[in-house]
Amino acid sequence: MQLRGGFALDSEGVLNFRGRTLRCALLLGVTLTIGGCALAPLSGPTSAAIGDASREGFDQSSIAVIDVSNDIARRLVEHGRPQMFADVLGEGQPVGTVIGKGDTLDISIWEAPPATLFGSGGGDSRVTSSASTARGTSLPEQMVDEGGRVVIPFVGSLAVVGLTPKQVEQQIVSRLAGKAHQPQALVRLTGNANRTVTVVGEVTNSSRVPLSPRGERLLDVLASVGGTRQQVTKTTVQITRDGTVASMPMEAVIRDPRQNIRLQPGDVVTALFQPFSFTALGATGRNEEVLFEASGLTLSQALGRAAGLQDARANAKGVFLFRLEDPAALAGLQVPVGPPTPDGKIPVIYRINLRDPRTLFVAQSFPIRDRDVLYVTNAPIADVQKFVNVIYSSILPIATAATVSP
């Protein structure tokens, strides 16, 4: 059989070139044809292989493959809506002057003359108004003990926890009645150990910040310790209060004044550096881990940061997002799910068809999560081209050798 270009097949199926025999049986060509797909290099699974992940049935070996739509995007946005400090913790109230354990009190007592209960010649010049009218005595600072009490001469042990300084004054005067001549008392709260907030994490100076009746807010307290050390866009603020933990991007707190809540005694404020990231693989412009801000990222932004799709090889209908999803986000969807991970997450593959122009609108709201994997498959024609290159690279050396041989 005569072929073009000087090639011919003899009766034994041996390829000849211009009279020269190339010891390459047709069997080699058949073998290459059958194994060409296996020989062609691939950057990952094909669209068909990923689609097969959900065809194992509703058992533990299957993985949910979900087509991205407007309804799915809305569901994920609603489920992933960040916690709001104002909703979880409330606005809060300014701290009052209620006395607590560990607080220190400055107590002064006055007596009308002739005053002998606290010493006729005693008294502190700072609190003595006039020798002819009244004499005051300033006691050493008293610390409220673990039992919530302080001890005052001639008054005895006095329970003060939960009381205001004014109420303590009234109790002192009541107990001195009949002992001192027209007693008067002044109580000041000088050290408020129980009205503090602990600030730690990525801040300039970690410390305990005292609260006052002014009602310090979150940003006030952060400013008092020198602010955060990281960029605002990459910082998450966490507040722990009575076993409740709430987190928000600091940028969101700055944008929404409602989230700049009043802090309460005992709160722990932690500034966290959150370098969230996703990984771009396959036929994208860049294959790498891409960092993004704590305030979040959408699918369209993620594609842009990955330099888009490669025109020469990308399959616009075969864009996939691999995620370990919260099971609550899939509630009500009839999709096969595999075994959960140790932290309770479910493996999910979201399929995106960028050939559909409506998908570009959906991509503007579809949220990217930390540690997502964005994978773009090769177009079928690209795989064919790879197969042709494999065949060409196998035949060309043989043909070249036959051409130069005598």
Secondary structure, DSSP 4 states (H G I P E B T S, - for coil): -B-GGGEEE-TT-EEEETTEEEEEEHHHHHHHHHHHHHHS--SS--HHHHHGGGTT-SSTT--EEEE--HHHHHHHHHHTPPP-HHHHT-----------TT-EEEEEEEEPSSP-TT-SS---TTT--BTTTBEEEEPPPEE--TTSEEEETTTEEEE-TT--HHHHHHHHHHHHBTTBSS-EEEEEEEE-TTSEEEEEESBSS-EEEE--TT--BHHHHHHHTT-BSS-GGGEEEEEEETTEEEEEEHHHHHH-GGGSPBP-TT-EEEEEE--EEEEEEESBS--EEEEE-TT-EEHHHHHHHTT-B-TTTEEEEEEEEEEEE-GGGGTT------PPPTTS-EEEEEEE-TTSHHHHHHTTTPEE-TT-EEEEEEPHHHHHHHHHHHHHHHHHHHHHHHHH--
